[in-house]
């Protein structure tokens, strides 16, 4: 499948070429800048020391910034399961969106259509597992919020891109209405599920960081309510999702 791209190369990448089998992850970001022009300028400016492999513009155009087999500088300090510094093993896709600090908005239909086409091609080419398709906030919960709770993870999962739970809306809403007390045993189960899914262990050992990893989980899998607080709904979702991760 050929994907039409526009080339606008960034100087911010490692010069050593990677092997196909080193590519394990697909990481989604939003640009988080007031304008698309600003975002492109930053991603292609050697002084910024940031980049990604692709940028999806507001009109759906796909911009190639760094060729796939070179390490782009998009993930920063990050971890997932036993992997550290995920730049080495991932392809990063930036999607034009002002983000939480600049009037965060829904992603456009054109953007998501292009993202699906590009992601499916990359997943097929590099044999990326669906449970290794993640957001920046998943791999760096204490630093990042992107692509955020308006990112259509559920829609993408129906196209084989990423993972979503298989619980009914009714079951989830009922669990929220019940407002059942959430005890220490439930909390331990939740964190055990998150470790199985892949979230870094260090966030459970530091009480100040717990809220950030809970919010990262919610932004990905419980987008209607992102409050950093644990409840039965979060536990039920985490149990369902954990079964899908290996």
C-alpha positions, 0 to 999 in steps of 0.5 A: 500500500503506497502512502502519499507523503510530503517530505520536509526533513528534520535534522534531529535524528541519530545517524546510525540506521536501525534494523527492521526487527528493532522497531517494536512500537508505534507512538502517537503524539499531538504537537501541542503548539498554538499553530501548525506552522509553529509545530513544523518549524520546531520539528525541523529546527536543529536547535529544538532537538525534537522531531518525529518520523511523521506529522499529520497536518490539519488537512490530513496531509502526511509529512515525512520528517525522518525516515523510518529506519533512523531514530527520531527524537520524539519519546524522550525519557520514557519506558514501557515494560522492559524497554527504556528510552523508546526512541530506539525502538519506535516510530513516532507520529505527531498529529497537529493539535494545539493540545491541553495548554492551547485550547485542546480540540478534537482531531479532524476526520481527515487527520484520523483517516490519514492516521489509520492508513499510515498506521496500518502500513507501518504495523504491517511493514514492521510487524508491530503488535497491536498492544505496542501501539501507545500514546506519549502519555502511556510511556511518560505519564509524569511528563506528557498528556498527549495525544489525550482523552479526545484521541479516538483510541476505540475507533482505531482499535476497531481497525486493528490499531491498538487495543480497547476493552470489550466491556459494554457501556451499560456495565461501565456506567452501572459500575460508576453509579454504584460508587462502591468503596475502593479498598487496598486490595482493589488498588493492588489488583489495579496496579498489578494489571497496569504492570501487566499492560506495561506501565512503568513500575516506578510510578506505583512506588512514589505516591506523588506519581501515582496520580499521573499514571492513573490519568495516563490510563484514563486518557487512553482507556476511560476517556469520559472521566480523567480525574486521577482517582481510582474506582471500580470502573477503572479496575474493571477496565484494567482487568479486561485490558490486561487480558489482551496484553502479552 
